[in-house]
Amino acid sequence: MLYIDPLECIDCDACIPECPVEAIFPEKEVPERWISYVQLNAERSAALKETGHITDKQLPLPGPGCTSRRET
């Protein structure tokens, strides 16, 4: 999961088309089923900012329009 610091974000939306799984939304347009992730994102980005690094990197899951299969 990519965390975006809501305190640093300037709402330019440049990250939206770059997301390979189409999982980034403007805060006011987050689908209802994903609303809980807004708070999780804020908490995790703050925690990672304190440590200065991310400890785990995973391959992204396929997005809604993806036709290729994820290699494991």
mmCIF file as Biopython writes it, N, C-alpha, C and O atoms, coordinates in Angstrom:
data_model
#
loop_
_atom_site.group_PDB
_atom_site.id
_atom_site.type_symbol
_atom_site.label_atom_id
_atom_site.label_alt_id
_atom_site.label_comp_id
_atom_site.label_asym_id
_atom_site.label_entity_id
_atom_site.label_seq_id
_atom_site.pdbx_PDB_ins_code
_atom_site.Cartn_x
_atom_site.Cartn_y
_atom_site.Cartn_z
_atom_site.occupancy
_atom_site.B_iso_or_equiv
_atom_site.auth_seq_id
_atom_site.auth_asym_id
_atom_site.pdbx_PDB_model_num
ATOM 1   N N  . MET A ? 1  ? 0.844   -1.176  0.000   1.0 0.0 1  A 1 
ATOM 2   C CA . MET A ? 1  ? 0.000   0.000   0.000   1.0 0.0 1  A 1 
ATOM 3   C C  . MET A ? 1  ? 0.890   1.241   0.000   1.0 0.0 1  A 1 
ATOM 4   O O  . MET A ? 1  ? 1.869   1.317   0.743   1.0 0.0 1  A 1 
ATOM 5   N N  . LEU A ? 2  ? 0.548   2.178   -0.815  1.0 0.0 2  A 1 
ATOM 6   C CA . LEU A ? 2  ? 1.247   3.456   -0.866  1.0 0.0 2  A 1 
ATOM 7   C C  . LEU A ? 2  ? 0.541   4.406   0.079   1.0 0.0 2  A 1 
ATOM 8   O O  . LEU A ? 2  ? -0.683  4.526   0.037   1.0 0.0 2  A 1 
ATOM 9   N N  . TYR A ? 3  ? 1.291   5.080   0.926   1.0 0.0 3  A 1 
ATOM 10  C CA . TYR A ? 3  ? 0.715   6.054   1.844   1.0 0.0 3  A 1 
ATOM 11  C C  . TYR A ? 3  ? 1.066   7.452   1.357   1.0 0.0 3  A 1 
ATOM 12  O O  . TYR A ? 3  ? 2.215   7.730   1.013   1.0 0.0 3  A 1 
ATOM 13  N N  . ILE A ? 4  ? 0.078   8.321   1.330   1.0 0.0 4  A 1 
ATOM 14  C CA . ILE A ? 4  ? 0.268   9.704   0.914   1.0 0.0 4  A 1 
ATOM 15  C C  . ILE A ? 4  ? 0.001   10.581  2.126   1.0 0.0 4  A 1 
ATOM 16  O O  . ILE A ? 4  ? -1.088  10.539  2.699   1.0 0.0 4  A 1 
ATOM 17  N N  . ASP A ? 5  ? 0.981   11.369  2.517   1.0 0.0 5  A 1 
ATOM 18  C CA . ASP A ? 5  ? 0.841   12.225  3.694   1.0 0.0 5  A 1 
ATOM 19  C C  . ASP A ? 5  ? -0.188  13.310  3.401   1.0 0.0 5  A 1 
ATOM 20  O O  . ASP A ? 5  ? 0.055   14.174  2.559   1.0 0.0 5  A 1 
ATOM 21  N N  . PRO A ? 6  ? -1.341  13.280  4.087   1.0 0.0 6  A 1 
ATOM 22  C CA . PRO A ? 6  ? -2.374  14.280  3.801   1.0 0.0 6  A 1 
ATOM 23  C C  . PRO A ? 6  ? -1.969  15.693  4.207   1.0 0.0 6  A 1 
ATOM 24  O O  . PRO A ? 6  ? -2.551  16.663  3.720   1.0 0.0 6  A 1 
ATOM 25  N N  . LEU A ? 7  ? -0.983  15.826  5.086   1.0 0.0 7  A 1 
ATOM 26  C CA . LEU A ? 7  ? -0.510  17.151  5.490   1.0 0.0 7  A 1 
ATOM 27  C C  . LEU A ? 7  ? 0.453   17.740  4.461   1.0 0.0 7  A 1 
ATOM 28  O O  . LEU A ? 7  ? 0.618   18.958  4.389   1.0 0.0 7  A 1 
ATOM 29  N N  . GLU A ? 8  ? 1.088   16.880  3.669   1.0 0.0 8  A 1 
ATOM 30  C CA . GLU A ? 8  ? 2.047   17.320  2.649   1.0 0.0 8  A 1 
ATOM 31  C C  . GLU A ? 8  ? 1.415   17.398  1.253   1.0 0.0 8  A 1 
ATOM 32  O O  . GLU A ? 8  ? 1.905   18.118  0.383   1.0 0.0 8  A 1 
ATOM 33  N N  . CYS A ? 9  ? 0.341   16.664  1.052   1.0 0.0 9  A 1 
ATOM 34  C CA . CYS A ? 9  ? -0.316  16.608  -0.259  1.0 0.0 9  A 1 
ATOM 35  C C  . CYS A ? 9  ? -0.847  17.987  -0.640  1.0 0.0 9  A 1 
ATOM 36  O O  . CYS A ? 9  ? -1.466  18.671  0.175   1.0 0.0 9  A 1 
ATOM 37  N N  . ILE A ? 10 ? -0.597  18.390  -1.894  1.0 0.0 10 A 1 
ATOM 38  C CA . ILE A ? 10 ? -1.075  19.698  -2.362  1.0 0.0 10 A 1 
ATOM 39  C C  . ILE A ? 10 ? -2.293  19.544  -3.275  1.0 0.0 10 A 1 
ATOM 40  O O  . ILE A ? 10 ? -2.687  20.494  -3.951  1.0 0.0 10 A 1 
ATOM 41  N N  . ASP A ? 11 ? -2.882  18.360  -3.294  1.0 0.0 11 A 1 
ATOM 42  C CA . ASP A ? 11 ? -4.097  18.086  -4.073  1.0 0.0 11 A 1 
ATOM 43  C C  . ASP A ? 11 ? -3.939  18.398  -5.554  1.0 0.0 11 A 1 
ATOM 44  O O  . ASP A ? 11 ? -4.851  18.939  -6.179  1.0 0.0 11 A 1 
ATOM 45  N N  . CYS A ? 12 ? -2.792  18.060  -6.110  1.0 0.0 12 A 1 
ATOM 46  C CA . CYS A ? 12 ? -2.564  18.307  -7.537  1.0 0.0 12 A 1 
ATOM 47  C C  . CYS A ? 12 ? -3.106  17.171  -8.403  1.0 0.0 12 A 1 
ATOM 48  O O  . CYS A ? 12 ? -3.245  17.324  -9.616  1.0 0.0 12 A 1 
ATOM 49  N N  . ASP A ? 13 ? -3.412  16.030  -7.777  1.0 0.0 13 A 1 
ATOM 50  C CA . ASP A ? 13 ? -3.963  14.841  -8.443  1.0 0.0 13 A 1 
ATOM 51  C C  . ASP A ? 13 ? -2.982  14.163  -9.401  1.0 0.0 13 A 1 
ATOM 52  O O  . ASP A ? 13 ? -3.393  13.298  -10.174 1.0 0.0 13 A 1 
ATOM 53  N N  . ALA A ? 14 ? -1.707  14.528  -9.373  1.0 0.0 14 A 1 
ATOM 54  C CA . ALA A ? 14 ? -0.717  13.921  -10.269 1.0 0.0 14 A 1 
ATOM 55  C C  . ALA A ? 14 ? -0.523  12.433  -9.979  1.0 0.0 14 A 1 
ATOM 56  O O  . ALA A ? 14 ? -0.150  11.679  -10.878 1.0 0.0 14 A 1 
ATOM 57  N N  . CYS A ? 15 ? -0.764  12.002  -8.756  1.0 0.0 15 A 1 
ATOM 58  C CA . CYS A ? 15 ? -0.569  10.596  -8.389  1.0 0.0 15 A 1 
ATOM 59  C C  . CYS A ? 15 ? -1.694  9.703   -8.902  1.0 0.0 15 A 1 
ATOM 60  O O  . CYS A ? 15 ? -1.489  8.502   -9.079  1.0 0.0 15 A 1 
ATOM 61  N N  . ILE A ? 16 ? -2.870  10.261  -9.143  1.0 0.0 16 A 1 
ATOM 62  C CA . ILE A ? 16 ? -4.035  9.462   -9.525  1.0 0.0 16 A 1 
ATOM 63  C C  . ILE A ? 16 ? -3.794  8.654   -10.800 1.0 0.0 16 A 1 
ATOM 64  O O  . ILE A ? 16 ? -3.996  7.440   -10.775 1.0 0.0 16 A 1 
ATOM 65  N N  . PRO A ? 17 ? -3.375  9.263   -11.912 1.0 0.0 17 A 1 
ATOM 66  C CA . PRO A ? 17 ? -3.155  8.456   -13.114 1.0 0.0 17 A 1 
ATOM 67  C C  . PRO A ? 17 ? -1.919  7.553   -13.026 1.0 0.0 17 A 1 
ATOM 68  O O  . PRO A ? 17 ? -1.771  6.634   -13.831 1.0 0.0 17 A 1 
ATOM 69  N N  . GLU A ? 18 ? -1.043  7.802   -12.070 1.0 0.0 18 A 1 
ATOM 70  C CA . GLU A ? 18 ? 0.170   7.001   -11.931 1.0 0.0 18 A 1 
ATOM 71  C C  . GLU A ? 18 ? -0.072  5.702   -11.155 1.0 0.0 18 A 1 
ATOM 72  O O  . GLU A ? 18 ? 0.752   4.789   -11.216 1.0 0.0 18 A 1 
ATOM 73  N N  . CYS A ? 19 ? -1.174  5.608   -10.438 1.0 0.0 19 A 1 
ATOM 74  C CA . CYS A ? 19 ? -1.449  4.419   -9.626  1.0 0.0 19 A 1 
ATOM 75  C C  . CYS A ? 19 ? -1.795  3.240   -10.528 1.0 0.0 19 A 1 
ATOM 76  O O  . CYS A ? 19 ? -2.768  3.310   -11.278 1.0 0.0 19 A 1 
ATOM 77  N N  . PRO A ? 20 ? -1.005  2.141   -10.470 1.0 0.0 20 A 1 
ATOM 78  C CA . PRO A ? 20 ? -1.239  1.011   -11.368 1.0 0.0 20 A 1 
ATOM 79  C C  . PRO A ? 20 ? -2.515  0.231   -11.061 1.0 0.0 20 A 1 
ATOM 80  O O  . PRO A ? 20 ? -2.964  -0.554  -11.895 1.0 0.0 20 A 1 
ATOM 81  N N  . VAL A ? 21 ? -3.102  0.427   -9.896  1.0 0.0 21 A 1 
ATOM 82  C CA . VAL A ? 21 ? -4.317  -0.308  -9.538  1.0 0.0 21 A 1 
ATOM 83  C C  . VAL A ? 21 ? -5.529  0.605   -9.377  1.0 0.0 21 A 1 
ATOM 84  O O  . VAL A ? 21 ? -6.566  0.185   -8.865  1.0 0.0 21 A 1 
ATOM 85  N N  . GLU A ? 22 ? -5.392  1.856   -9.815  1.0 0.0 22 A 1 
ATOM 86  C CA . GLU A ? 22 ? -6.486  2.824   -9.782  1.0 0.0 22 A 1 
ATOM 87  C C  . GLU A ? 22 ? -7.117  2.922   -8.396  1.0 0.0 22 A 1 
ATOM 88  O O  . GLU A ? 22 ? -8.339  2.884   -8.252  1.0 0.0 22 A 1 
ATOM 89  N N  . ALA A ? 23 ? -6.258  3.050   -7.370  1.0 0.0 23 A 1 
ATOM 90  C CA . ALA A ? 23 ? -6.718  3.055   -5.986  1.0 0.0 23 A 1 
ATOM 91  C C  . ALA A ? 23 ? -6.570  4.412   -5.298  1.0 0.0 23 A 1 
ATOM 92  O O  . ALA A ? 23 ? -6.801  4.516   -4.093  1.0 0.0 23 A 1 
ATOM 93  N N  . ILE A ? 24 ? -6.193  5.443   -6.036  1.0 0.0 24 A 1 
ATOM 94  C CA . ILE A ? 24 ? -6.030  6.765   -5.436  1.0 0.0 24 A 1 
ATOM 95  C C  . ILE A ? 24 ? -7.184  7.644   -5.910  1.0 0.0 24 A 1 
ATOM 96  O O  . ILE A ? 24 ? -7.473  7.735   -7.103  1.0 0.0 24 A 1 
ATOM 97  N N  . PHE A ? 25 ? -7.834  8.289   -4.941  1.0 0.0 25 A 1 
ATOM 98  C CA . PHE A ? 25 ? -8.976  9.150   -5.226  1.0 0.0 25 A 1 
ATOM 99  C C  . PHE A ? 25 ? -8.789  10.473  -4.509  1.0 0.0 25 A 1 
ATOM 100 O O  . PHE A ? 25 ? -8.148  10.522  -3.459  1.0 0.0 25 A 1 
ATOM 101 N N  . PRO A ? 26 ? -9.344  11.559  -5.066  1.0 0.0 26 A 1 
ATOM 102 C CA . PRO A ? 26 ? -9.396  12.790  -4.272  1.0 0.0 26 A 1 
ATOM 103 C C  . PRO A ? 26 ? -10.194 12.477  -3.000  1.0 0.0 26 A 1 
ATOM 104 O O  . PRO A ? 26 ? -11.142 11.694  -3.046  1.0 0.0 26 A 1 
ATOM 105 N N  . GLU A ? 27 ? -9.821  13.077  -1.874  1.0 0.0 27 A 1 
ATOM 106 C CA . GLU A ? 27 ? -10.438 12.706  -0.595  1.0 0.0 27 A 1 
ATOM 107 C C  . GLU A ? 27 ? -11.963 12.805  -0.617  1.0 0.0 27 A 1 
ATOM 108 O O  . GLU A ? 27 ? -12.641 11.980  -0.004  1.0 0.0 27 A 1 
ATOM 109 N N  . LYS A ? 28 ? -12.496 13.778  -1.297  1.0 0.0 28 A 1 
ATOM 110 C CA . LYS A ? 28 ? -13.953 13.940  -1.347  1.0 0.0 28 A 1 
ATOM 111 C C  . LYS A ? 28 ? -14.638 12.935  -2.258  1.0 0.0 28 A 1 
ATOM 112 O O  . LYS A ? 28 ? -15.866 12.855  -2.276  1.0 0.0 28 A 1 
ATOM 113 N N  . GLU A ? 29 ? -13.853 12.157  -3.023  1.0 0.0 29 A 1 
ATOM 114 C CA . GLU A ? 29 ? -14.427 11.190  -3.957  1.0 0.0 29 A 1 
ATOM 115 C C  . GLU A ? 29 ? -14.084 9.740   -3.602  1.0 0.0 29 A 1 
ATOM 116 O O  . GLU A ? 29 ? -14.265 8.845   -4.427  1.0 0.0 29 A 1 
ATOM 117 N N  . VAL A ? 30 ? -13.594 9.503   -2.390  1.0 0.0 30 A 1 
ATOM 118 C CA . VAL A ? 30 ? -13.261 8.139   -1.975  1.0 0.0 30 A 1 
ATOM 119 C C  . VAL A ? 30 ? -14.554 7.324   -1.893  1.0 0.0 30 A 1 
ATOM 120 O O  . VAL A ? 30 ? -15.494 7.737   -1.214  1.0 0.0 30 A 1 
ATOM 121 N N  . PRO A ? 31 ? -14.619 6.175   -2.572  1.0 0.0 31 A 1 
ATOM 122 C CA . PRO A ? 31 ? -15.828 5.346   -2.488  1.0 0.0 31 A 1 
ATOM 123 C C  . PRO A ? 31 ? -16.122 4.959   -1.029  1.0 0.0 31 A 1 
ATOM 124 O O  . PRO A ? 31 ? -15.204 4.759   -0.233  1.0 0.0 31 A 1 
ATOM 125 N N  . GLU A ? 32 ? -17.381 4.861   -0.703  1.0 0.0 32 A 1 
ATOM 126 C CA . GLU A ? 32 ? -17.822 4.579   0.667   1.0 0.0 32 A 1 
ATOM 127 C C  . GLU A ? 32 ? -17.109 3.359   1.262   1.0 0.0 32 A 1 
ATOM 128 O O  . GLU A ? 32 ? -16.727 3.376   2.432   1.0 0.0 32 A 1 
ATOM 129 N N  . ARG A ? 33 ? -16.932 2.313   0.469   1.0 0.0 33 A 1 
ATOM 130 C CA . ARG A ? 33 ? -16.316 1.092   1.013   1.0 0.0 33 A 1 
ATOM 131 C C  . ARG A ? 33 ? -14.840 1.267   1.368   1.0 0.0 33 A 1 
ATOM 132 O O  . ARG A ? 33 ? -14.273 0.425   2.063   1.0 0.0 33 A 1 
ATOM 133 N N  . TRP A ? 34 ? -14.213 2.345   0.902   1.0 0.0 34 A 1 
ATOM 134 C CA . TRP A ? 34 ? -12.796 2.583   1.181   1.0 0.0 34 A 1 
ATOM 135 C C  . TRP A ? 34 ? -12.560 3.735   2.169   1.0 0.0 34 A 1 
ATOM 136 O O  . TRP A ? 34 ? -11.411 4.084   2.438   1.0 0.0 34 A 1 
ATOM 137 N N  . ILE A ? 35 ? -13.618 4.321   2.704   1.0 0.0 35 A 1 
ATOM 138 C CA . ILE A ? 35 ? -13.493 5.474   3.608   1.0 0.0 35 A 1 
ATOM 139 C C  . ILE A ? 35 ? -12.577 5.188   4.793   1.0 0.0 35 A 1 
ATOM 140 O O  . ILE A ? 35 ? -11.830 6.074   5.209   1.0 0.0 35 A 1 
ATOM 141 N N  . SER A ? 36 ? -12.611 3.987   5.346   1.0 0.0 36 A 1 
ATOM 142 C CA . SER A ? 36 ? -11.770 3.672   6.512   1.0 0.0 36 A 1 
ATOM 143 C C  . SER A ? 36 ? -10.280 3.802   6.194   1.0 0.0 36 A 1 
ATOM 144 O O  . SER A ? 36 ? -9.467  3.991   7.099   1.0 0.0 36 A 1 
ATOM 145 N N  . TYR A ? 37 ? -9.924  3.703   4.930   1.0 0.0 37 A 1 
ATOM 146 C CA . TYR A ? 37 ? -8.518  3.807   4.544   1.0 0.0 37 A 1 
ATOM 147 C C  . TYR A ? 37 ? -7.994  5.242   4.595   1.0 0.0 37 A 1 
ATOM 148 O O  . TYR A ? 37 ? -6.781  5.449   4.623   1.0 0.0 37 A 1 
ATOM 149 N N  . VAL A ? 38 ? -8.883  6.232   4.607   1.0 0.0 38 A 1 
ATOM 150 C CA . VAL A ? 38 ? -8.448  7.622   4.705   1.0 0.0 38 A 1 
ATOM 151 C C  . VAL A ? 38 ? -7.720  7.834   6.028   1.0 0.0 38 A 1 
ATOM 152 O O  . VAL A ? 38 ? -6.634  8.413   6.056   1.0 0.0 38 A 1 
ATOM 153 N N  . GLN A ? 39 ? -8.318  7.367   7.124   1.0 0.0 39 A 1 
ATOM 154 C CA . GLN A ? 39 ? -7.696  7.496   8.443   1.0 0.0 39 A 1 
ATOM 155 C C  . GLN A ? 39 ? -6.452  6.613   8.545   1.0 0.0 39 A 1 
ATOM 156 O O  . GLN A ? 39 ? -5.435  7.038   9.093   1.0 0.0 39 A 1 
ATOM 157 N N  . LEU A ? 40 ? -6.526  5.390   8.023   1.0 0.0 40 A 1 
ATOM 158 C CA . LEU A ? 40 ? -5.364  4.488   8.044   1.0 0.0 40 A 1 
ATOM 159 C C  . LEU A ? 40 ? -4.197  5.130   7.299   1.0 0.0 40 A 1 
ATOM 160 O O  . LEU A ? 40 ? -3.062  5.081   7.772   1.0 0.0 40 A 1 
ATOM 161 N N  . ASN A ? 41 ? -4.462  5.726   6.147   1.0 0.0 41 A 1 
ATOM 162 C CA . ASN A ? 41 ? -3.421  6.396   5.376   1.0 0.0 41 A 1 
ATOM 163 C C  . ASN A ? 41 ? -2.764  7.501   6.194   1.0 0.0 41 A 1 
ATOM 164 O O  . ASN A ? 41 ? -1.538  7.615   6.222   1.0 0.0 41 A 1 
ATOM 165 N N  . ALA A ? 42 ? -3.583  8.317   6.861   1.0 0.0 42 A 1 
ATOM 166 C CA . ALA A ? 42 ? -3.043  9.421   7.669   1.0 0.0 42 A 1 
ATOM 167 C C  . ALA A ? 42 ? -2.170  8.889   8.802   1.0 0.0 42 A 1 
ATOM 168 O O  . ALA A ? 42 ? -1.091  9.422   9.060   1.0 0.0 42 A 1 
ATOM 169 N N  . GLU A ? 43 ? -2.632  7.841   9.475   1.0 0.0 43 A 1 
ATOM 170 C CA . GLU A ? 43 ? -1.878  7.262   10.591  1.0 0.0 43 A 1 
ATOM 171 C C  . GLU A ? 43 ? -0.574  6.634   10.123  1.0 0.0 43 A 1 
ATOM 172 O O  . GLU A ? 43 ? 0.477   6.867   10.720  1.0 0.0 43 A 1 
ATOM 173 N N  . ARG A ? 44 ? -0.633  5.838   9.056   1.0 0.0 44 A 1 
ATOM 174 C CA . ARG A ? 44 ? 0.562   5.135   8.578   1.0 0.0 44 A 1 
ATOM 175 C C  . ARG A ? 44 ? 1.576   6.106   7.975   1.0 0.0 44 A 1 
ATOM 176 O O  . ARG A ? 44 ? 2.780   5.935   8.165   1.0 0.0 44 A 1 
ATOM 177 N N  . SER A ? 45 ? 1.104   7.123   7.249   1.0 0.0 45 A 1 
ATOM 178 C CA . SER A ? 45 ? 2.064   8.073   6.677   1.0 0.0 45 A 1 
ATOM 179 C C  . SER A ? 45 ? 2.767   8.842   7.791   1.0 0.0 45 A 1 
ATOM 180 O O  . SER A ? 45 ? 3.957   9.138   7.676   1.0 0.0 45 A 1 
ATOM 181 N N  . ALA A ? 46 ? 2.054   9.168   8.863   1.0 0.0 46 A 1 
ATOM 182 C CA . ALA A ? 46 ? 2.682   9.856   9.998   1.0 0.0 46 A 1 
ATOM 183 C C  . ALA A ? 46 ? 3.703   8.944   10.676  1.0 0.0 46 A 1 
ATOM 184 O O  . ALA A ? 46 ? 4.793   9.392   11.034  1.0 0.0 46 A 1 
ATOM 185 N N  . ALA A ? 47 ? 3.357   7.669   10.854  1.0 0.0 47 A 1 
ATOM 186 C CA . ALA A ? 47 ? 4.275   6.722   11.496  1.0 0.0 47 A 1 
ATOM 187 C C  . ALA A ? 47 ? 5.525   6.515   10.639  1.0 0.0 47 A 1 
ATOM 188 O O  . ALA A ? 47 ? 6.638   6.478   11.162  1.0 0.0 47 A 1 
ATOM 189 N N  . LEU A ? 48 ? 5.342   6.381   9.328   1.0 0.0 48 A 1 
ATOM 190 C CA . LEU A ? 48 ? 6.491   6.185   8.442   1.0 0.0 48 A 1 
ATOM 191 C C  . LEU A ? 48 ? 7.362   7.432   8.376   1.0 0.0 48 A 1 
ATOM 192 O O  . LEU A ? 48 ? 8.580   7.336   8.228   1.0 0.0 48 A 1 
ATOM 193 N N  . LYS A ? 49 ? 6.749   8.581   8.482   1.0 0.0 49 A 1 
ATOM 194 C CA . LYS A ? 49 ? 7.505   9.826   8.477   1.0 0.0 49 A 1 
ATOM 195 C C  . LYS A ? 49 ? 8.434   9.892   9.689   1.0 0.0 49 A 1 
ATOM 196 O O  . LYS A ? 49 ? 9.551   10.400  9.595   1.0 0.0 49 A 1 
ATOM 197 N N  . GLU A ? 50 ? 7.967   9.377   10.826  1.0 0.0 50 A 1 
ATOM 198 C CA . GLU A ? 50 ? 8.788   9.353   12.032  1.0 0.0 50 A 1 
ATOM 199 C C  . GLU A ? 50 ? 9.999   8.448   11.882  1.0 0.0 50 A 1 
ATOM 200 O O  . GLU A ? 50 ? 11.087  8.787   12.347  1.0 0.0 50 A 1 
ATOM 201 N N  . THR A ? 51 ? 9.822   7.293   11.233  1.0 0.0 51 A 1 
ATOM 202 C CA . THR A ? 51 ? 10.933  6.353   11.084  1.0 0.0 51 A 1 
ATOM 203 C C  . THR A ? 51 ? 11.825  6.708   9.900   1.0 0.0 51 A 1 
ATOM 204 O O  . THR A ? 51 ? 13.002  6.347   9.865   1.0 0.0 51 A 1 
ATOM 205 N N  . GLY A ? 52 ? 11.254  7.418   8.936   1.0 0.0 52 A 1 
ATOM 206 C CA . GLY A ? 52 ? 12.036  7.817   7.778   1.0 0.0 52 A 1 
ATOM 207 C C  . GLY A ? 52 ? 12.191  6.764   6.708   1.0 0.0 52 A 1 
ATOM 208 O O  . GLY A ? 52 ? 12.963  6.952   5.768   1.0 0.0 52 A 1 
ATOM 209 N N  . HIS A ? 53 ? 11.467  5.642   6.828   1.0 0.0 53 A 1 
ATOM 210 C CA . HIS A ? 53 ? 11.570  4.619   5.788   1.0 0.0 53 A 1 
ATOM 211 C C  . HIS A ? 53 ? 10.367  3.687   5.780   1.0 0.0 53 A 1 
ATOM 212 O O  . HIS A ? 53 ? 9.590   3.634   6.734   1.0 0.0 53 A 1 
ATOM 213 N N  . ILE A ? 54 ? 10.235  2.960   4.687   1.0 0.0 54 A 1 
ATOM 214 C CA . ILE A ? 54 ? 9.219   1.923   4.551   1.0 0.0 54 A 1 
ATOM 215 C C  . ILE A ? 54 ? 9.944   0.589   4.665   1.0 0.0 54 A 1 
ATOM 216 O O  . ILE A ? 54 ? 11.004  0.398   4.069   1.0 0.0 54 A 1 
ATOM 217 N N  . THR A ? 55 ? 9.373   -0.325  5.425   1.0 0.0 55 A 1 
ATOM 218 C CA . THR A ? 55 ? 10.079  -1.580  5.675   1.0 0.0 55 A 1 
ATOM 219 C C  . THR A ? 55 ? 9.699   -2.714  4.736   1.0 0.0 55 A 1 
ATOM 220 O O  . THR A ? 55 ? 10.502  -3.624  4.533   1.0 0.0 55 A 1 
ATOM 221 N N  . ASP A ? 56 ? 8.520   -2.693  4.166   1.0 0.0 56 A 1 
ATOM 222 C CA . ASP A ? 56 ? 8.079   -3.787  3.307   1.0 0.0 56 A 1 
ATOM 223 C C  . ASP A ? 56 ? 7.627   -3.259  1.954   1.0 0.0 56 A 1 
ATOM 224 O O  . ASP A ? 56 ? 6.882   -2.282  1.876   1.0 0.0 56 A 1 
ATOM 225 N N  . LYS A ? 57 ? 8.078   -3.907  0.894   1.0 0.0 57 A 1 
ATOM 226 C CA . LYS A ? 57 ? 7.633   -3.550  -0.442  1.0 0.0 57 A 1 
ATOM 227 C C  . LYS A ? 57 ? 7.016   -4.783  -1.064  1.0 0.0 57 A 1 
ATOM 228 O O  . LYS A ? 57 ? 7.593   -5.870  -1.017  1.0 0.0 57 A 1 
ATOM 229 N N  . GLN A ? 58 ? 5.838   -4.612  -1.651  1.0 0.0 58 A 1 
ATOM 230 C CA . GLN A ? 58 ? 5.131   -5.728  -2.278  1.0 0.0 58 A 1 
ATOM 231 C C  . GLN A ? 58 ? 4.765   -5.335  -3.696  1.0 0.0 58 A 1 
ATOM 232 O O  . GLN A ? 58 ? 4.681   -4.148  -4.011  1.0 0.0 58 A 1 
ATOM 233 N N  . LEU A ? 59 ? 4.548   -6.314  -4.547  1.0 0.0 59 A 1 
ATOM 234 C CA . LEU A ? 59 ? 4.083   -6.051  -5.899  1.0 0.0 59 A 1 
ATOM 235 C C  . LEU A ? 59 ? 2.649   -5.536  -5.825  1.0 0.0 59 A 1 
ATOM 236 O O  . LEU A ? 59 ? 1.878   -6.005  -4.989  1.0 0.0 59 A 1 
ATOM 237 N N  . PRO A ? 60 ? 2.271   -4.582  -6.681  1.0 0.0 60 A 1 
ATOM 238 C CA . PRO A ? 60 ? 0.882   -4.109  -6.669  1.0 0.0 60 A 1 
ATOM 239 C C  . PRO A ? 60 ? -0.056  -5.187  -7.191  1.0 0.0 60 A 1 
ATOM 240 O O  . PRO A ? 60 ? 0.328   -6.011  -8.022  1.0 0.0 60 A 1 
ATOM 241 N N  . LEU A ? 61 ? -1.281  -5.175  -6.699  1.0 0.0 61 A 1 
ATOM 242 C CA . LEU A ? 61 ? -2.307  -6.069  -7.202  1.0 0.0 61 A 1 
ATOM 243 C C  . LEU A ? 61 ? -2.824  -5.522  -8.522  1.0 0.0 61 A 1 
ATOM 244 O O  . LEU A ? 61 ? -2.742  -4.317  -8.761  1.0 0.0 61 A 1 
ATOM 245 N N  . PRO A ? 62 ? -3.355  -6.381  -9.385  1.0 0.0 62 A 1 
ATOM 246 C CA . PRO A ? 62 ? -3.881  -5.896  -10.664 1.0 0.0 62 A 1 
ATOM 247 C C  . PRO A ? 62 ? -5.047  -4.939  -10.452 1.0 0.0 62 A 1 
ATOM 248 O O  . PRO A ? 62 ? -5.855  -5.130  -9.543  1.0 0.0 62 A 1 
ATOM 249 N N  . GLY A ? 63 ? -5.134  -3.910  -11.290 1.0 0.0 63 A 1 
ATOM 250 C CA . GLY A ? 63 ? -6.229  -2.948  -11.213 1.0 0.0 63 A 1 
ATOM 251 C C  . GLY A ? 63 ? -7.457  -3.469  -11.938 1.0 0.0 63 A 1 
ATOM 252 O O  . GLY A ? 63 ? -7.415  -4.548  -12.530 1.0 0.0 63 A 1 
ATOM 253 N N  . PRO A ? 64 ? -8.545  -2.720  -11.900 1.0 0.0 64 A 1 
ATOM 254 C CA . PRO A ? 64 ? -9.792  -3.160  -12.500 1.0 0.0 64 A 1 
ATOM 255 C C  . PRO A ? 64 ? -9.706  -3.434  -14.000 1.0 0.0 64 A 1 
ATOM 256 O O  . PRO A ? 64 ? -10.394 -4.324  -14.501 1.0 0.0 64 A 1 
ATOM 257 N N  . GLY A ? 65 ? -8.883  -2.693  -14.714 1.0 0.0 65 A 1 
ATOM 258 C CA . GLY A ? 65 ? -8.782  -2.889  -16.155 1.0 0.0 65 A 1 
ATOM 259 C C  . GLY A ? 65 ? -7.596  -3.738  -16.571 1.0 0.0 65 A 1 
ATOM 260 O O  . GLY A ? 65 ? -7.309  -3.856  -17.763 1.0 0.0 65 A 1 
ATOM 261 N N  . CYS A ? 66 ? -6.905  -4.330  -15.615 1.0 0.0 66 A 1 
ATOM 262 C CA . CYS A ? 66 ? -5.682  -5.084  -15.900 1.0 0.0 66 A 1 
ATOM 263 C C  . CYS A ? 66 ? -6.012  -6.418  -16.568 1.0 0.0 66 A 1 
ATOM 264 O O  . CYS A ? 66 ? -6.906  -7.142  -16.129 1.0 0.0 66 A 1 
ATOM 265 N N  . THR A ? 67 ? -5.273  -6.732  -17.638 1.0 0.0 67 A 1 
ATOM 266 C CA . THR A ? 67 ? -5.489  -8.006  -18.323 1.0 0.0 67 A 1 
ATOM 267 C C  . THR A ? 67 ? -4.319  -8.954  -18.103 1.0 0.0 67 A 1 
ATOM 268 O O  . THR A ? 67 ? -4.402  -10.129 -18.462 1.0 0.0 67 A 1 
ATOM 269 N N  . SER A ? 68 ? -3.235  -8.464  -17.521 1.0 0.0 68 A 1 
ATOM 270 C CA . SER A ? 68 ? -2.084  -9.337  -17.276 1.0 0.0 68 A 1 
ATOM 271 C C  . SER A ? 68 ? -2.194  -9.957  -15.889 1.0 0.0 68 A 1 
ATOM 272 O O  . SER A ? 68 ? -2.850  -9.408  -15.003 1.0 0.0 68 A 1 
ATOM 273 N N  . ARG A ? 69 ? -1.563  -11.078 -15.711 1.0 0.0 69 A 1 
ATOM 274 C CA . ARG A ? 69 ? -1.582  -11.766 -14.421 1.0 0.0 69 A 1 
ATOM 275 C C  . ARG A ? 69 ? -0.334  -11.382 -13.640 1.0 0.0 69 A 1 
ATOM 276 O O  . ARG A ? 69 ? 0.741   -11.212 -14.215 1.0 0.0 69 A 1 
ATOM 277 N N  . ARG A ? 70 ? -0.481  -11.249 -12.357 1.0 0.0 70 A 1 
ATOM 278 C CA . ARG A ? 70 ? 0.632   -10.918 -11.460 1.0 0.0 70 A 1 
ATOM 279 C C  . ARG A ? 70 ? 1.521   -12.126 -11.303 1.0 0.0 70 A 1 
ATOM 280 O O  . ARG A ? 70 ? 1.042   -13.228 -11.033 1.0 0.0 70 A 1 
ATOM 281 N N  . GLU A ? 71 ? 2.820   -11.926 -11.470 1.0 0.0 71 A 1 
ATOM 282 C CA . GLU A ? 71 ? 3.768   -13.011 -11.257 1.0 0.0 71 A 1 
ATOM 283 C C  . GLU A ? 71 ? 4.115   -13.096 -9.792  1.0 0.0 71 A 1 
ATOM 284 O O  . GLU A ? 71 ? 4.299   -12.068 -9.141  1.0 0.0 71 A 1 
ATOM 285 N N  . THR A ? 72 ? 4.208   -14.307 -9.256  1.0 0.0 72 A 1 
ATOM 286 C CA . THR A ? 72 ? 4.553   -14.508 -7.849  1.0 0.0 72 A 1 
ATOM 287 C C  . THR A ? 72 ? 5.903   -15.116 -7.711  1.0 0.0 72 A 1 
ATOM 288 O O  . THR A ? 72 ? 6.360   -15.358 -6.594  1.0 0.0 72 A 1 
#
